[in-house]
Amino acid sequence: LAKILILWFIFYLGPAYGAQNCKPEFQSPEIPSIVSDDKKLKNLVHVFYDNSLSMMGFTKPQEDVTNLFGPIINDLQQISESLGTETIYNTFGSRFETIDENRASLVITPIFYKCTQSAQACVAKDKKNDLHKVLNGVTRDIDSTYIIVTDLFLSTSEILGKNSQKIKEPVRKIFNSGKSIGIFGISSSFNGKISGIPTEGGLGSASYSSATARPFYIIVIGSGEDVDFVKKKINKNQKLQNNLSQNPDAYKF
């Protein structure tokens, strides 16, 4: 036992004593520390475009009414690409799919909203946009930033009774996770048909084709900094500012 203790002291104390008394002839350089600022780290940005047929009216000119949809959405694509490390474009409404940048660039043209299915299937899908499915996707990947472009036109079946929980529940989860939601409402010229309008009693639906202007909405879900970043960029849009000088109610946040 005594021999074991002696060996332990030699191996343990010997190197320690030597290290204290053997100083190098040069001064060791300081190792730089890597400071990580989580607020500056960028995440994925998911952009969702509502491609229901009712959105097509924003892409067609209307006499004597300013179209803000085109210039704002063009700016929004640049904003989203500078907001995160990667931007993923998607559609929802009449169809859910991931699209490439070339397809996304057509969002301000009528062809983007053309339904290629049967007329009956197109009409049925145009009566609701299934926004709750997008919101549910947000709750499964809460660290990403989400930008949703839509006319926010929800059918009666989506907002009444138990179905309303499909939207309320994911929104509650988003807020509980500490994320923010910013909603931008922008009035623009409109030349098309609005489908899925509830009839009296809520048992059926109708369409309307005489609107010359209506709002579209940009919903940003992410950190407060993300929402503020998008807000500042949108506010710099020159065509929006020119229009606000004549119509201050054309834009709300």
Salt bridges, closest charged atoms under 4 A:
GLU97 OE2 - ARG95 NE 3.15
ASP130 OD2 - LYS133 NZ 3.65
ASP141 OD2 - HIS46 NE2 3.67
ASP151 OD2 - ARG214 NH1 3.28
GLU169 OE1 - ARG172 NH1 2.45
ASP228 OD2 - LYS232 NZ 3.25
ASP249 OD1 - LYS252 NZ 3.40
